[in-house]
Amino acid sequence: MESVAEMQRRAKKRLPPSVYSALIAGSERGNTYDDNMAAFGELGFAPHVAGHAAVRDQSTTVMGQHISMPVIISPTGVQAVDPDGEVAVARAAAARGTIMGLSSFASKSVEDVAAVNSQTLFQVYWLGTREEMVARMERAKAAGAVGMILTLDWSFSYGRDWGSPAIPETMNLAAMAKFAPEGLIRPAWLYKFAKSGRIPDLTTPNILPAGAPQPPTFFGAYGMWQQTPPPSWEDIAWLRAQWDGPFMLKGISRVDDARRAVDAGFSAISVSNHGGNNLDGTPATIRMLPAVAEAVGDEIEVLLDGGIRRGSDVVKAVALGARAVMIGRAYLWGLAANGQAGVENVFDVLRMGVDSALLGMGKSSIADLRPDDIVVPDGFVRALGADVDQAARTL
Ligand SMILES: Cc1cc2nc3c(=O)[nH]c(=O)nc-3n(C[C@H](O)[C@H](O)[C@H](O)COP(=O)(O)O)c2cc1C
């Protein structure tokens, strides 16, 4: 497999149409979803032709973890596109020497996932009571999670112009009968589940304490989340203080919010718009990154996620101030197309792409990348909240 696009085509061929469309997701017009990818295409390189380094280094650290390349797994919910789901993804990330981000809406337990990847970060939402949130984090710690991610960029946006797939509440016999025609046109996918003796799992085992008799379904957990009043910055600082290790705040768009994340004591932020699944009209993350990195890059680790589909995208993000990037759909396509091996393949495609871009630019390491290595057209950057941040600091 030579590209993530090819992996996506294979995933599309293999998955039942409704499952494929649940991974495409997006919201409303899909402007943000499209712009996340298209914006990378507006950026360019200025290559050298001689004096190149024979060996190029991609290793770095994120939240205290040494990783072999500047790409980590972004948490995504219910990876029931493969019987091994999140465990397969975590194994692939471990095999390629990088971090697994596990969603609290995952279909596999944090115990099973942390057991196969010692660099697991557990992702939470502001969901339930304070006691429940603390219990969720304590469970993750006991399981071996080495850091936390709090995702904040979700506003329960509803509706897509291309329609949303009907996802059953649980995969019982009635639901399976309804989905049977879709399964029959995708026999390889159905066969893999049949062979594993399992059915696609739509429960969320990490929402309640370990051993709770009945884990909520995806929609049950979603309902609990919708009923939880949204947090203030004081609430967020409180949550951060409940974990005595590295903590990332995911979903930053604005410079002033990035600074508040620093003030609340976070160790990392991800400039993210939830892969375009949330508030449609939010600019591409790569447009928002430079201003955020310039404002707080010396005080907190800045990552980016959204639209990464090739190694050169990774290099552009790192040059413009990201310490590393997080990938979402790219590995979901790999998982859907070929399980753990498919995800490893995606990492390899990205690693080779990073290496080739470094070679072309005459760099021996990702640490040598600078903003002026990238051709940034006029008007590309969106410095959201930068004026507000400046005004607050000159008061
Ligand atoms: C199907 C799907 C489910 C997701 N679920 C979660 C989630 O549970 N928690 C979270 O923090 N982000 C979630 N995300 C967002 C990803 O972590 C990431 O921000 C996004 O996918 C990055 O964009 P990309 O897919 O273009 O790489 C999800 C994204 C997708 C596509």
The ligand as a Tripos MOL2 file, in Angstrom:
@<TRIPOS>MOLECULE
LIG
   31    33     1     0     0
SMALL
NO_CHARGES

@<TRIPOS>ATOM
      1 C1        -15.2860    8.0920   13.6420 C.3       1 LIG1
      2 C2        -14.5870    9.0510   14.5510 C.ar      1 LIG1
      3 C3        -14.7420    8.9500   15.9340 C.ar      1 LIG1
      4 C4        -14.0740    9.8360   16.7930 C.ar      1 LIG1
      5 N1        -14.2070    9.6830   18.1390 N.ar      1 LIG1
      6 C5        -13.4700   10.4810   18.9740 C.ar      1 LIG1
      7 C6        -13.4930   10.2600   20.3790 C.ar      1 LIG1
      8 O1        -14.1500    9.3570   20.8890 O.2       1 LIG1
      9 N2        -12.7330   11.0840   21.1510 N.ar      1 LIG1
     10 C7        -11.9650   12.1020   20.6240 C.ar      1 LIG1
     11 O2        -11.3050   12.8200   21.3620 O.2       1 LIG1
     12 N3        -11.9430   12.3130   19.2990 N.ar      1 LIG1
     13 C8        -12.6570   11.5200   18.4730 C.ar      1 LIG1
     14 N4        -12.5760   11.7210   17.1180 N.ar      1 LIG1
     15 C9        -11.6790   12.7750   16.5930 C.3       1 LIG1
     16 C10       -10.2600   12.2440   16.3850 C.3       1 LIG1
     17 O3         -9.6110   11.9780   17.5990 O.3       1 LIG1
     18 C11        -9.3900   13.2570   15.6200 C.3       1 LIG1
     19 O4         -9.4960   14.5020   16.2640 O.3       1 LIG1
     20 C12        -9.7970   13.3960   14.1600 C.3       1 LIG1
     21 O5        -10.2060   12.1690   13.6080 O.3       1 LIG1
     22 C13        -8.6010   13.9370   13.3770 C.3       1 LIG1
     23 O6         -8.9250   14.1440   12.0430 O.3       1 LIG1
     24 P1         -8.5660   13.1050   10.8740 P.3       1 LIG1
     25 O7         -9.5840   12.0080   10.9810 O.co2     1 LIG1
     26 O8         -8.7050   13.9140    9.6530 O.co2     1 LIG1
     27 O9         -7.1720   12.5990   11.1450 O.co2     1 LIG1
     28 C14       -13.2440   10.8500   16.2390 C.ar      1 LIG1
     29 C15       -13.0870   10.9370   14.8530 C.ar      1 LIG1
     30 C16       -13.7310   10.0550   14.0040 C.ar      1 LIG1
     31 C17       -13.5340   10.1680   12.5240 C.3       1 LIG1
@<TRIPOS>BOND
     1     1     2 1
     2     2     3 ar
     3     2    30 ar
     4     3     4 ar
     5     4     5 ar
     6     4    28 ar
     7     5     6 ar
     8     6     7 ar
     9     6    13 1
    10     7     8 2
    11     7     9 ar
    12     9    10 ar
    13    10    11 2
    14    10    12 ar
    15    12    13 ar
    16    13    14 ar
    17    14    15 1
    18    14    28 ar
    19    15    16 1
    20    16    17 1
    21    16    18 1
    22    18    19 1
    23    18    20 1
    24    20    21 1
    25    20    22 1
    26    22    23 1
    27    23    24 1
    28    24    25 2
    29    24    26 1
    30    24    27 1
    31    28    29 ar
    32    29    30 ar
    33    30    31 1
@<TRIPOS>SUBSTRUCTURE
     1 LIG1         1 GROUP 0 **** ****
